[in-house]
Amino acid sequence: MVTRVGKIRNSMEQSLQGRVVLVTGAGRRVGAAIARRLHAAGMQVLLHYRHSAQDAVALERALNAVRAESAASVRAELLEADAPRALVDATLARFARLDLLVNNASTFYPTRFGEIEARHWDELVTSNLRAPLFLAQCAAPQLAKSRGAIVNITDIHAERPLKDYVVYTIAKAGLAALTKSLALELGPEVRVNAVAPGAIAWPEDDQFPTAERKRIVSTTPLGRIGAPEDIARVVEFLARASFVTGQTVAVDGGRSVFL
């Protein structure tokens, strides 16, 4: 028996069954967790990767083992101007539709003021801001057809700068502004939201030494770092939430309250 509450809930949540998502940077870590969760919710998944070919192909095989022909992987260098159009075209060629774009791919490294070079700007701003903008622009006509959505992965430091990460902070702040701007530009057909992670899985290149990691945990109200699945759960929520647009959800264990 379907209750009135159940009917109201179903009208508020958008079904993901049979829909198609393009996830950038989906080979590993947060991107892979997002892809797995959306696939489990019934979506068909286009996995974008740059260097993580082995991981992306393994994930593609794993997802297809669960549901045949439900996943595909494509390599693209987002620093190249034609990459956004190529990724959207690849998604349409494989699945014939596009309902959700998750701009997850990101480059992250410090750029200390006084030592910033033009190449740092080009790489960090392109991967974190320019590529999401042009991916959204290329995807928008298809997303509008199905009243789909975009979810951008920003950062809590878009609002509270991270010392020595000047260019990265600028790029993520731009992505946060882009989220709100696109919500205006693409509504009512397309919803656009963002997830702002805090410390979710440490960088693998030891950018944060042990003492700094301990300090970050100690200043996080929940007393721990998060996991990629924490981000994936909120991405799924935003993919379903039919009356939410132009919003950024911080997933940071409360750290932004302290900063």
C-alpha positions, 0 to 999 in steps of 0.5 A: 500500500502506497501512503500519501507520505510515500506519494509526496516523497516520490514526487520530490525525488527524481528516479535515476533508474535507466538514466545516464551520467558522465563523471569526470575523474572517475577512475579512482578515489572520489570519482570512482565512489560517485560512479559506483553509487550512481550505478547502484542507483540504476544509472548508466555511467560514462567514466572519464579518466586522464592517467588512471586507465587501469583503474577506470577499465577495472571499474568499467568491467566491475560495473558491467559485470553487475549490469551488462552494457551499463558502463563505459570509460573514455580517456580525455585530457581536460586541458585540451579545448576540444575535450568537453565536446568529445566527452559529451559526444562519446556519452551520447554515442554510447548511451544516446542520452545524458541526464547528469553531469558530475564535474569531479576531475580536479588538479590540486597542488600548492602555488605559493605567492611569489612563485606562481607561474603561468603554467600553474594558472593554466593547469589549475584553472582549466581543470577546476573551472574552465573544463566544467564550464565548457562541459556544462555548455556542451551538455546543457541541450541534452540535460534540458531534454530530460530535465537533468542536473549538474553537480560540481565538486568544489571545496570548502576552501572556495570560501575559506582560502587554503594558505599556499594554494592561491591558484587552486583556491581561486579556481574552486571559488570560480567553480562555486560561483559558476554553480550559482550562475548556471542555476540561473542560466539553465533553470528551470530545465536543468538543476545545478548544485555543488558538493564542497568536500573538506578533508576526504582521503588525504592526497597521495603525494604527501602534500600534508605532513603528519603534523598537519593532518593531525591538526586538521582532524583536531579542528574538525568537530566530528574528529575524523576525516571523511571517505569518498562515499560521504561525497557520493551519497550527497551527489546522489541526493542532489541528483534526485532532489527535484526542488534544489538548485544553486546550492552548495552542500559542505561535506566536511565533518563540520570543519568549515564551522571552525575555520 
